[in-house]
Amino acid sequence: MKVAWTLLLAASACFSERDRPAPPVLSITLNKPTITSPGTLSGSIASSDPDGLDSVWLALDSTRVKGWNGSFYTDFTTTFLVTTPSGLTHGARVPVRVTARDVAGFVGYLDTAVTVQ
């Protein structure tokens, strides 16, 4: 009887709903979809993860330009203002990437782009 009860408990554990590990959820809001070169890019970033956030960073044209400590918070929001480099071609689309890592080591990405005026 004890073995049957143990098997029943083990089987029921396989069917219960539980959270699956996943990367952080990200969002970015840009104040303008265009930039000048040189100039600035500004907006806000939000990230959330039930395990807690380790770090969040922003890259412009594949160069990391800002980084923040997630302080193990489950929700993180910040504004940013970064300088855009000179020499970008008028009309070019410049990639913008937000990345976040949670305390479990999962990494999430969000990609968008801005256009050089």
C-alpha positions, 0 to 999 in steps of 0.5 A: 500500500505504501508503494502505491501511495508513493507512486500516486503522489509521484504521478500527481506531481507530474500533472500539476501546473507549475511555472517553467523557467523563462527569460525576462520579459522586456519592453522599450519605449522610444521617445522618437523613432529617429535619431540624428548623428551626432545626437541623442536617443531617449526613452524607457525600458521595463523588464520583469522576471519572477526569479528576480533580475540580475542586470539590464543593458541597452546597446545601440548599433551593437555597442553596449551604451548603458547598463543597470543592476537589477538588484534581484527585483522582479520588476525593473523600470528606468529611463535613459538618454544616450549619445548617438555617435557621429558618422551614421549614414542618413536614412540608415536603420540603427539597431537598438537592443535591450537585454536582461539576465535573471538570477537563474541565468536566463537571458532575454532580448528585445530588438528594434531600430531607429532611423538616422535623419 
